[in-house]
Amino acid sequence: MALKYDDNAIKILEGLEAVRKRPGMYIGSTDKRGLHHLVWEIVDNSIDEAINGFGDYIKITLHKDGSCSVEDRGRGMPCGMHSSGKPTPEVILTVLHAGGKFEESGYKVSGGLHGVGSSVVNALSKYLEATICRDGGVYYMKCENGGNVTTHLKQIGKSTKTGTTIRFLPDPEIFQTTNFSYTTICERMQESAFLLKGITIEVVDEINDRRESFCYKRGIDEFVEYLNASKNVLHKVLNISGVKDKIEVEVAMQYTDTYSENIISFVNDVKTVDGGSHEVGFKTALTRVFNDYAKSHGLIKGKDSSLDGSDVREGLTCIIALKIPEDILQFEGQTKGKLGTPEARSAVDAVVSENLRTFLEENNAIATEILNKSLRSKIAREAARKAREAARNSTKGKNNKERILSEKLAKATGRDYIHNELFLVEGDSAGGSAKSYRDREHQAILPLRGKVLNTEKASEKDIENNAELRQIEYAIGAGIGEGFDYKESNYGKVIIMTDADVDGSHIQILLITFFYKFMRPLIENGMLYIATPPLYSIETGKGVKEYIATNEELEERRKELGNKPYKLQRFKGLGEMDADELYDTTMSPKNRRLIRVNLEDASLAEKRIHVLMGDEVNLRKEWINENVDFTLEDNFRK
Ligand code: 2B7
């Protein structure tokens, strides 16, 4: 693409101090998630270059000094003088909101901060270096301590190549943690590679000497194959694409013999975690086309026998990827993860309806197999609903239910359900402590015996047959699956409380997967939490005890204490704390720290289940090593 673009097309707006003052405004948070946001901001610029047709290789390196570098083979940032009197790279990297005039130049952007993020990263870095190959030369500049230029742009060599390399070290004064996670970066880059057909993204970890390279010539089709790798599939991946109203629609879908539905959507290569109009359009088309086919082929008769959306989505894995022009792009919701653009609904509906109808007519055997599965889903759903209703209404059912619950559940006495909390506690002994010392009015305790069932491939019937999960279902009392109604929940908060060790995070993942699959609105409405028990206690004097949540905090506190004597205790599990200690540190709303589980975390948990439950011992070990401290963001502090 020929672009009219020169050094003066960069606008100058603001200084970098603002970013250091309120980092959250620019990168969301200063925890692990915020830290990785820095990488995404830089990589986004490389991706933009690649999308525009310049450079099909991007490399991310984690260096031994804790810095991260990103290298692309694009055109290289322009290195001439900007009208402000500074070299253009200095403007891009040290002036907030320095970006090209995208609309006028037709420069496509991948989303996020619209390519203006590199100055934000600079502002939050101990150092940032840029090396640019362009016009036969190699140019270099360096900033330190939040974006102060310490080496002005200068030519340091010659090269026939072109491209940009940015290396930065996050400022520990800004971030709670500055250790990048190799797996987090790999996961995200693999996802990007699926969306950017034919572009290679390599991730190198120089600290632990490992590397991975992602390149997918068949794009989202391979994404679906990857997601379904451990499942039995009913047909080859179906790829549907088309353009309507300037919206480019691409869908890759494949049915498996499982009960789970997995729809992931993207708009301009940014994941829409909360769905939106495009997903609505897809679901509407899917339900209509399958019902039409079933009726016209005599598989169902009459109105009552229509298939529900959930029936035709059972076992479906699907990626929806849209390209929407900036001028009609609209995101909604608190985290802007939901597509608003109304035209996207009709565009996806039209493209999918037409192509899916043709596919089904041309592949009757596959169509019949999928529809038989949907019909079984409908029967199972109706049977489960009837069974639930019967259990709710009949006295026998009620007693039965009561009996199951009374054995284990310590109920809360309060009638104000919204303010009641259900603690799912790992182990009977910790459960006992929690029962004996809790706020009886508002806190209910349900002890769990070790690992719960892996629900990755479970149906509603399997849940009814599993004592532990059935107890959870009955305790919450709002049904499961399609019949789940979060407004009926007996608790405003459901809190998972496990040991702070590998088994504990495993149980968390299993439970989150269960809620994600069978009570998703509970997560969508922010009602699922993880309790964070302390790792240590320090006694600095008689009766003066403080609790420490992380290893980093311990290091800090030890430094502060210097030579002063203290007694250190490490808690290996919840059971090692006294009942009052457990309450004070982990359950009491006064001191506790709860992690609110969001949908993104939950879908990650579901994905990780493959790794955790699969046969791949090495993968599992690696995952656990990386995630013993669990990567869910602490975005809820009470
Ligand atoms: C909006 C700003 C940030 N930019 C360019 C051109 C190429 C280019 C960049 C980049 C991250 C880590 C390595 C355009 C765009 C600035 O203007 S930024 N490549 N890569 C990057 O930052 N990678 C460009 C038109 C003509 N020549 C060069």
Boltz pocket constraint, residues with backbone or C-beta under 6 A from the ligand:
constraints:
  - pocket:
      binder: B
      contacts: [[A, 3], [A, 5], [A, 42], [A, 43], [A, 45], [A, 46], [A, 49], [A, 70], [A, 71], [A, 72], [A, 74], [A, 75], [A, 76], [A, 77], [A, 78], [A, 92], [A, 98], [A, 99], [A, 100], [A, 114], [A, 115], [A, 116], [A, 118], [A, 164], [A, 165], [A, 166]]
      max_distance: 6.0
